[in-house]
């Protein structure tokens, strides 16, 4: 029997996001699928990008320029007219940071012509634009990050001059306005712990804003640089716990939370849809709720204080163990059959 050819948009491999690479690896290992990346095939200029069986679209309705939009529009029309199976994964409530309004055309086409609309959290079903299409919706939770990154022996505490007995609260990942780093800086007011913020910053004016927010802040280390895969595990091992103060406006799921759970770490974060699912199954996070931006810093500060108190008492170890157990129960392999069912013709 011929294998099903699955084409991932944008690619199977992404230097900053391992979601598609891990999914492609699962499908290949299952034995019934061949996986390729759309942009990789397009570079070959042989037309193979339109000869696949199933198309999996990710972050597709987030073009930043009109030229990019037209290219994606062309891709989608070609796939639709060829009557290919389309699987669309919804990663965010709306694209982070906002995108031009014409992207709604792409979203409308994806809603209408997708064979499967894949969501990764129960709360995603509540999205207003999904309501007429709930019969297409399939829930499969995001998988793990086990073995996604090499082990590193880098000494992160030594690099930043942090004493061995001082708790390290870590923010790790791309630094974007929707992640509310300025709110985190406002909330972090603890003399006996340090905050370590690491990641590439975009746009440039946001870096300027954060630099001003850092003025006069104690016990904060800011490293606005991309953390390479080869060093990432060292940062996670050095952390007492992580923090991710997302905005409700766009965030549905969190790769950072799942990455932390994969390393047996807990996270202080708002109760976005994906976090609510995790907490319902395993109370392993320090989740909090804020009514509006004005009270976000206060609620975040309270959650940080709880996590630090539990760290000092040792209670946090219970949450860390539950976090790792949650990830094992919801690993890629644990949900293998569900993932494969999304792509079967």
HELIX and SHEET records of a PDB file:
HELIX    1   1 UNK A   19  UNK A   30  1                                  12    
HELIX    2   2 UNK A   38  UNK A   44  1                                   7    
HELIX    3   3 UNK A   48  UNK A   50  5                                   3    
HELIX    4   4 UNK A   66  UNK A   81  1                                  16    
HELIX    5   5 UNK A  103  UNK A  113  1                                  11    
HELIX    6   6 UNK A  122  UNK A  126  5                                   5    
HELIX    7   7 UNK A  128  UNK A  136  5                                   9    
HELIX    8   8 UNK A  156  UNK A  160  1                                   5    
HELIX    9   9 UNK A  177  UNK A  179  5                                   3    
HELIX   10  10 UNK A  181  UNK A  187  1                                   7    
HELIX   11  11 UNK A  204  UNK A  213  1                                  10    
HELIX   12  12 UNK A  229  UNK A  238  1                                  10    
HELIX   13  13 UNK A  255  UNK A  262  1                                   8    
HELIX   14  14 UNK A  273  UNK A  281  1                                   9    
HELIX   15  15 UNK A  293  UNK A  313  1                                  21    
HELIX   16  16 UNK A  316  UNK A  329  1                                  14    
HELIX   17  17 UNK A  336  UNK A  343  1                                   8    
SHEET    1   A 6 UNK A  33  UNK A  37  0                                        
SHEET    2   A 6 UNK A   4  UNK A   9  1                                        
SHEET    3   A 6 UNK A  54  UNK A  58  1                                        
SHEET    4   A 6 UNK A  85  UNK A  89  1                                        
SHEET    5   A 6 UNK A 116  UNK A 119  1                                        
SHEET    6   A 6 UNK A 137  UNK A 139  1                                        
SHEET    1   B 6 UNK A 220  UNK A 223  0                                        
SHEET    2   B 6 UNK A 193  UNK A 198  1                                        
SHEET    3   B 6 UNK A 167  UNK A 172  1                                        
SHEET    4   B 6 UNK A 241  UNK A 244  1                                        
SHEET    5   B 6 UNK A 267  UNK A 270  1                                        
SHEET    6   B 6 UNK A 286  UNK A 288  1                                        
END                                                                             
